[in-house]
Amino acid sequence: MGDWTEAGNQLHHAFRNILFDKARGDRWFWLVTPALPPFLLDINECVMGEHNCRLGESCVNTVGSFRCQRDSSCGTGYELTEDNDCKDIDECGTGIHNCPPGFICQNTLGSFRCRPQLQCKNGFIQDALGNCIDINECLSISAPCPVGQTCINTEGSYTCQKNVPNCGRGYHLNEEGTRCVDVDECAAPAEPCGPGHLCTNSPGSFRCECKAGYYFDGISRTCVDINECRRYPGRLCGHKCENTPGSYFCSCTVGFRLSADGRSCEDVNECSSNPCSQECANVYGSYQCYCRRGYQLSDVDGVTCEDIDECALPTGGHICSYRCVNIAGSFQCSCPPSGYRLAPNGRNCQDIDECVTGIHNCSINETCFNIQGGFRCLAFECPKNYRRSADTLRQEKTDTVRCVKSCRPNDVTCVLDPVHTISHTVVSLPTFREFTRPEEIIFLRAIMPVYPANHADIIFDITEGNLRDSFDIIKRYMDGMTVGVVRQVRPIVGPFHAVLKLEMNYVVGGVVSHRNVVNVHIFVSEYWF
């Protein structure tokens, strides 16, 4: 009996040093889990370069293998084969061509052609549509007619006509058609020099006296307007020079007006006419509208200021923690109707600690536990042969209640029971918006006692309440201590409540000599904050 009592005192002394921590501001807790079993990882051949995809193909990883996918389509007239190659489609063989009746389909690479069946008679040639077009033999045959005759094309053939005397420029045949006489180019109503210019006839020709702003063109033998804008570029007008018959005039680009000298341009202050809906800034040759904070310039007219819906922007979901309400020129954030209040920055939602502020309705026999967005009134009673630990009795408000074994004298059954402590704690978690890896939520640390002859092992386990295997426990060694870490390994959408029963077994020589039980009440909020 003395040996049992001494062993019990040593075990009691060892587990009095077990530390149970909670980071109250981070929503994280120290807990314990066994190591995960080994698992298989798929090899991504695309990332490691272990594929044989060709140029123009992209590698797509699959479970246990990969496949090559063509980057671009084959285009019209081609189809993709099973070998990822482009094959010409035979429209004629498959009957998907649109050749009209009387045409023969001829396949080509990527397309097809329709060739007519009808043959044209002599003197005609067939076009792409199968129509027979007359051949102009006078142009296509070298000198079809003898010297002194003119070739005249006819439908399907041609004829030759005898030539008449040909007079030179400035002359024409007389009425008898026997000789050439002078043409009076200046005779009315002809105006070969142009309207308003003086024309003087001469044998076989004429002479022009042009008005100011014109010059006589020896090739066309007429009065041609002088383009002053082209002859004196950049020297006549400040902006734009436009030629007119016999003269020119100056004009200005948009945003300028013509000065008094008729040549220079001066800036127009468009802002004086209030063209903008809010603010206007005159710039050289134009103006710029701009808007006050919370507004943006319309893409339609460039002058109207439209309210910016900050809540609808791509980053609108991150402006406010809960809900964003657009108002003219700005926005407002709101929080859930109960359990939260708007933070001083006007965007985030802060949890209201009802237990600290005293706005809960827990009875005197219940303990108030704050959770995200609310509170819970829970009453934890120690079972038979256990009493409330003195360190928790000294605290008025705590998130942990620990019951320590307290056996009556000569109660051998109680002494032999390996369960040394039974604890209750409350953990509040958010609904993780992007769950991509396990979240470590609780840490349980224990200081390993040192024995000269042997070393004890601590084994952690989840025995109850692990619905859908949403949690696990792994064991770590940190700073000379055995640390059990409880992790959330599957996404959970709140509101959700579960009670995890955790056991920490102290094993010596293959026998559980000591056990601590921790009942963790997990509350998952429906919100991510």
Secondary structure as UniProt FT lines:
FT   HELIX           2..15
FT   TURN            16..17
FT   STRAND          19..20
FT   STRAND          22..23
FT   TURN            24..27
FT   STRAND          28..29
FT   HELIX           45..48
FT   TURN            55..56
FT   STRAND          57..62
FT   TURN            63..64
FT   STRAND          65..70
FT   TURN            76..77
FT   STRAND          78..80
FT   TURN            82..83
FT   STRAND          86..88
FT   HELIX           91..94
FT   TURN            101..102
FT   STRAND          103..108
FT   TURN            109..110
FT   STRAND          111..116
FT   TURN            122..123
FT   STRAND          124..126
FT   TURN            128..129
FT   STRAND          132..134
FT   HELIX           137..140
FT   TURN            147..148
FT   STRAND          149..154
FT   TURN            155..156
FT   STRAND          157..162
FT   TURN            169..170
FT   STRAND          171..173
FT   TURN            175..176
FT   STRAND          180..182
FT   TURN            185..186
FT   TURN            188..189
FT   TURN            192..193
FT   TURN            195..196
FT   STRAND          198..202
FT   TURN            203..204
FT   STRAND          205..209
FT   TURN            212..213
FT   STRAND          214..217
FT   TURN            218..221
FT   STRAND          222..225
FT   HELIX           228..231
FT   TURN            233..235
FT   STRAND          240..244
FT   TURN            245..246
FT   STRAND          247..251
FT   TURN            254..255
FT   STRAND          256..258
FT   TURN            260..261
FT   STRAND          265..267
FT   HELIX           270..273
FT   STRAND          279..283
FT   TURN            284..285
FT   STRAND          286..290
FT   TURN            293..294
FT   STRAND          295..297
FT   TURN            299..301
FT   STRAND          305..307
FT   HELIX           310..312
FT   TURN            314..315
FT   HELIX           316..318
FT   STRAND          323..327
FT   TURN            328..329
FT   STRAND          330..334
FT   STRAND          340..342
FT   TURN            344..345
FT   STRAND          349..351
FT   HELIX           354..357
FT   TURN            364..365
FT   STRAND          367..371
FT   TURN            372..373
FT   STRAND          374..378
FT   TURN            384..385
FT   STRAND          386..388
FT   HELIX           390..393
FT   STRAND          400..405
FT   TURN            409..410
FT   HELIX           412..416
FT   STRAND          419..429
FT   STRAND          439..447
FT   STRAND          457..464
FT   HELIX           467..469
FT   STRAND          471..478
FT   TURN            479..480
FT   STRAND          481..488
FT   STRAND          496..508
FT   TURN            509..510
FT   STRAND          511..524
//
